[in-house]
């Protein structure tokens, strides 16, 4: 079949293949089956044969319950869950791999350690090719679009599915009134010397996240003076930090994990601990809600099924309702309405890789100030 030349009084003949290609987009999927379905069914069948998945996730029962909800959708795939912070997971997996043991399939957690250790050490597999479900890749389902969730510059390895407004500082308002501490600059007041507990800003975690926020909004010198002059107490234990703030031992906490606070408050504890609502001390973060695929995974098909489920509406609904942390998906309920990102609004996310150089500056300042 030849295509006729266009011109006066001439008829144009269309190549059938072009018309068929048009139909593949125009017709609904029931009429014109799409290739992803066959690929997905094949992956699920292979995953059921593997029958297992080893998942490293955030510590804490709420996170475990949220991520283990996968079993309801895929009971044929047994998930072994290990709750562990990134700073502890990284040396563990590296030691295992040096010994020739490749045990892990998926990691869900913070982004700091993956940037600093897992990615440079070649532990992560590109995640994008593993994502098959159209609802996962649909821009319209995500705050600021699907691509905005990539945490590292290449946009392939670390996907931040969680998104919530994070308050950097929490205060025991039974002991410190709003009028006594009402703006960010008040933190440098000498009367708060020895009254601040900070989740250790010298390593990855929420403490260094908030230190980076202070550096960006107040400057390097201000961060150094706050850490050095205010006789800061540091801890690497999120629970201990929150207990100290609630008890009033240190009524100001920097780097408190909000999901831990919600868990305490559900038990009727720490109701006196309130976020310090200052715009310069708040940001949008993914928290522990970052998904990664481990390379040389022993159960690659199960890992793909898990990650697609996790980023689907079903998986993100489980994450938000059980963990209490909000999803970036727009079609799931909010875990916490008080920290929900507003549709169309753009927030600073200091956990992204573009801010990692500033995080290195934070580490240096904190190590010097906290000697």
BELURNOR-V564258 format. One record per residue. N is the residue number from 1. RES is the residue in one letter. OMEGA is omega in degrees with one decimal (999 if undefined). D_LAST is the distance of its C-alpha to the last C-alpha in Angstrom with 2 decimals. Layout:
BEGIN
n	res	omega	d_last
N	RES	OMEGA	D_LAST
N	RES	OMEGA	D_LAST
END
This chain:
BEGIN
n	res	omega	d_last
1	X	179.0	80.22
2	X	176.5	79.87
3	X	-178.1	78.32
4	X	177.8	80.96
5	X	178.2	80.42
6	X	179.6	79.82
7	X	-176.4	82.49
8	X	178.0	85.38
9	X	177.8	87.36
10	X	-178.8	85.24
11	X	179.3	83.66
12	X	177.7	80.11
13	X	-178.0	79.63
14	X	177.7	76.21
15	X	-177.8	74.84
16	X	-177.9	74.59
17	X	178.7	71.16
18	X	-179.9	69.72
19	X	179.4	71.27
20	X	177.1	69.94
21	X	177.1	66.42
22	X	-179.4	66.80
23	X	-178.1	67.92
24	X	177.5	64.87
25	X	-172.9	62.79
26	X	-175.9	65.41
27	X	177.2	66.50
28	X	-173.7	64.50
29	X	179.8	62.75
30	X	-179.5	65.48
31	X	-177.3	68.08
32	X	-175.4	66.04
33	X	-178.7	63.53
34	X	-172.7	60.23
35	X	-175.7	58.73
36	X	-176.8	55.45
37	X	179.5	57.32
38	X	178.7	58.66
39	X	-179.0	55.30
40	X	179.9	53.61
41	X	178.0	56.28
42	X	-180.0	55.97
43	X	179.9	52.18
44	X	179.1	52.54
45	X	179.4	55.25
46	X	179.5	53.12
47	X	178.6	50.12
48	X	176.0	52.35
49	X	176.1	53.40
50	X	170.8	49.80
51	X	-173.9	49.39
52	X	177.8	45.66
53	X	175.7	42.26
54	X	-172.7	38.75
55	X	171.3	36.31
56	X	-177.2	32.51
57	X	-178.5	31.74
58	X	174.4	29.21
59	X	179.0	28.59
60	X	-173.8	30.62
61	X	-178.6	34.34
62	X	178.3	35.23
63	X	178.6	34.02
64	X	-178.0	35.77
65	X	-179.6	38.96
66	X	-176.0	38.95
67	X	178.1	38.54
68	X	176.5	40.95
69	X	175.5	43.66
70	X	-177.2	44.66
71	X	178.0	46.70
72	X	-179.6	49.15
73	X	-176.4	50.06
74	X	-177.1	50.04
75	X	-179.9	50.78
76	X	-179.9	51.79
77	X	-178.1	48.24
78	X	179.7	46.02
79	X	172.1	42.33
80	X	-172.9	39.81
81	X	174.7	36.66
82	X	177.8	33.19
83	X	-173.0	30.61
84	X	175.9	27.22
85	X	-178.0	24.13
86	X	-178.0	23.88
87	X	177.4	20.60
88	X	-178.5	22.63
89	X	-175.5	25.91
90	X	179.3	24.99
91	X	-179.9	24.25
92	X	-177.0	27.24
93	X	178.9	29.72
94	X	178.3	28.69
95	X	179.1	29.17
96	X	-176.7	32.50
97	X	175.7	33.71
98	X	178.4	32.99
99	X	178.2	35.24
100	X	-179.4	37.88
101	X	179.3	37.53
102	X	-166.3	37.79
103	X	-168.0	37.74
104	X	179.2	36.42
105	X	-174.0	38.43
106	X	173.7	36.49
107	X	173.6	32.93
108	X	-178.1	32.28
109	X	178.5	28.76
110	X	-176.2	26.05
111	X	-173.7	26.16
112	X	-179.8	22.58
113	X	175.5	22.65
114	X	177.5	26.26
115	X	-171.5	25.44
116	X	-172.9	22.60
117	X	-170.8	24.20
118	X	-179.5	27.66
119	X	178.1	29.36
120	X	-178.3	28.22
121	X	175.8	29.14
122	X	-178.5	32.58
123	X	-171.7	32.47
124	X	175.4	34.01
125	X	175.1	37.70
126	X	-175.1	38.98
127	X	-174.7	39.62
128	X	-179.0	42.18
129	X	-179.3	45.08
130	X	-177.0	44.68
131	X	-171.8	45.36
132	X	-172.6	49.09
133	X	178.9	49.97
134	X	-178.5	51.13
135	X	177.1	49.65
136	X	-173.9	46.17
137	X	-176.3	46.60
138	X	-179.7	48.39
139	X	-175.8	46.64
140	X	-178.0	48.33
141	X	-173.5	46.63
142	X	175.6	43.04
143	X	-176.8	41.18
144	X	176.6	41.34
145	X	-177.3	43.10
146	X	-173.6	42.23
147	X	-178.4	40.53
148	X	-179.6	37.91
149	X	-179.4	36.35
150	X	-174.1	35.22
151	X	179.5	31.47
152	X	-169.5	31.27
153	X	-178.8	33.05
154	X	-180.0	35.85
155	X	-177.5	36.88
156	X	-164.6	37.73
157	X	-172.0	35.08
158	X	-176.2	32.99
159	X	178.8	34.97
160	X	-178.9	33.55
161	X	-179.7	36.34
162	X	177.8	34.49
163	X	179.0	34.04
164	X	177.9	33.12
165	X	-175.9	31.76
166	X	174.6	28.17
167	X	-174.5	26.72
168	X	-173.7	23.00
169	X	175.5	22.68
170	X	-172.2	24.55
171	X	171.9	25.46
172	X	-173.6	27.18
173	X	170.0	30.20
174	X	-175.9	31.64
175	X	-179.4	29.00
176	X	-177.2	28.29
177	X	178.4	31.46
178	X	-177.4	32.01
179	X	-179.6	32.84
180	X	-179.4	29.54
181	X	-171.6	27.40
182	X	177.3	29.68
183	X	-174.0	28.07
184	X	-177.7	24.81
185	X	-179.0	24.13
186	X	-179.6	24.17
187	X	-177.7	20.70
188	X	179.7	19.34
189	X	-175.1	21.57
190	X	-177.6	19.99
191	X	178.1	22.06
192	X	177.4	19.87
193	X	179.5	16.76
194	X	-177.4	15.59
195	X	-177.0	18.21
196	X	172.6	16.57
197	X	-171.8	15.66
198	X	172.7	14.56
199	X	-166.0	15.48
200	X	-178.4	12.38
201	X	-178.9	12.47
202	X	-179.9	10.66
203	X	-179.5	14.05
204	X	-179.2	17.68
205	X	-175.9	19.14
206	X	177.6	20.10
207	X	178.3	16.67
208	X	174.8	16.23
209	X	-176.8	19.90
210	X	175.1	19.49
211	X	178.1	16.51
212	X	177.9	18.92
213	X	178.2	21.65
214	X	178.6	19.81
215	X	-178.2	19.05
216	X	-173.7	22.76
217	X	-176.5	24.19
218	X	177.8	22.06
219	X	-176.9	20.45
220	X	-177.7	17.19
221	X	-179.2	16.68
222	X	178.3	17.36
223	X	179.2	14.91
224	X	-179.4	12.05
225	X	179.2	13.47
226	X	-178.7	13.92
227	X	-173.2	10.42
228	X	-171.9	9.05
229	X	-174.3	12.31
230	X	178.1	13.52
231	X	-177.5	11.17
232	X	171.2	11.15
233	X	-179.0	11.69
234	X	175.0	11.40
235	X	176.2	14.04
236	X	-176.7	15.70
237	X	-178.2	19.02
238	X	-177.7	21.12
239	X	178.8	23.63
240	X	179.6	21.35
241	X	-177.8	19.83
242	X	177.0	23.41
243	X	-179.6	24.58
244	X	179.2	22.04
245	X	-178.1	23.14
246	X	-180.0	26.78
247	X	-179.0	26.59
248	X	178.1	25.03
249	X	171.0	22.08
250	X	-170.4	19.96
251	X	178.0	22.79
252	X	-179.9	21.00
253	X	177.3	19.88
254	X	-178.0	18.58
255	X	177.0	19.47
256	X	175.9	22.12
257	X	-174.1	24.76
258	X	179.0	28.08
259	X	175.4	30.22
260	X	178.7	28.45
261	X	178.8	29.18
262	X	179.6	32.79
263	X	177.5	33.14
264	X	-174.8	31.97
265	X	174.9	34.34
266	X	177.6	37.24
267	X	179.2	36.87
268	X	-178.8	37.00
269	X	175.7	33.31
270	X	177.1	30.78
271	X	178.7	33.62
272	X	-178.5	31.88
273	X	-174.7	28.98
274	X	176.5	29.89
275	X	176.1	28.53
276	X	-170.0	27.44
277	X	174.7	30.15
278	X	-173.4	28.99
279	X	-179.3	30.05
280	X	-179.4	26.90
281	X	-179.3	24.86
282	X	178.4	27.39
283	X	173.4	28.29
284	X	-177.7	30.49
285	X	174.4	28.88
286	X	176.3	30.23
287	X	177.3	27.67
288	X	-174.4	28.62
289	X	176.7	32.01
290	X	-176.4	31.89
291	X	180.0	34.53
292	X	175.4	34.43
293	X	179.8	37.05
294	X	179.7	35.99
295	X	-175.1	38.02
296	X	-179.8	40.32
297	X	-179.8	40.53
298	X	-179.5	42.94
299	X	-171.9	44.52
300	X	-179.5	44.65
301	X	175.8	47.43
302	X	178.2	45.93
303	X	179.3	42.68
304	X	179.0	44.70
305	X	-179.2	46.55
306	X	-176.1	43.41
307	X	175.5	41.69
308	X	176.9	44.88
309	X	-176.6	45.25
310	X	-176.8	41.66
311	X	177.2	42.16
312	X	177.7	45.66
313	X	-179.6	46.66
314	X	-178.7	47.02
315	X	-179.4	43.59
316	X	173.8	41.83
317	X	177.4	43.85
318	X	-179.7	42.62
319	X	-174.8	39.00
320	X	-174.8	39.31
321	X	-177.1	41.45
322	X	-178.2	39.72
323	X	-176.7	36.00
324	X	177.3	36.27
325	X	-177.1	34.44
326	X	173.3	36.68
327	X	171.9	38.23
328	X	176.6	38.80
329	X	-177.1	42.39
330	X	-175.7	44.73
331	X	176.6	47.31
332	X	179.9	45.32
333	X	178.2	44.56
334	X	174.8	41.30
335	X	-180.0	38.89
336	X	-175.7	37.65
337	X	-176.5	39.78
338	X	-177.4	37.21
339	X	-179.1	34.92
340	X	176.0	37.72
341	X	-179.4	37.61
342	X	179.5	40.66
343	X	178.6	43.16
344	X	-179.5	43.21
345	X	178.8	39.96
346	X	-178.0	37.19
347	X	174.6	33.57
348	X	177.7	30.32
349	X	-175.2	28.91
350	X	178.7	25.36
351	X	179.9	25.49
352	X	-173.8	27.97
353	X	-177.8	27.27
354	X	179.4	27.95
355	X	-175.3	24.61
356	X	176.9	22.60
357	X	176.6	21.82
358	X	178.1	20.24
359	X	176.9	18.26
360	X	176.8	16.87
361	X	178.0	15.83
362	X	179.8	14.15
363	X	-178.7	12.16
364	X	-179.7	11.10
365	X	-176.8	10.32
366	X	-179.6	8.42
367	X	179.2	6.19
368	X	-175.9	5.70
369	X	-174.3	5.77
370	X	178.4	3.80
371	X	999	0.00
END
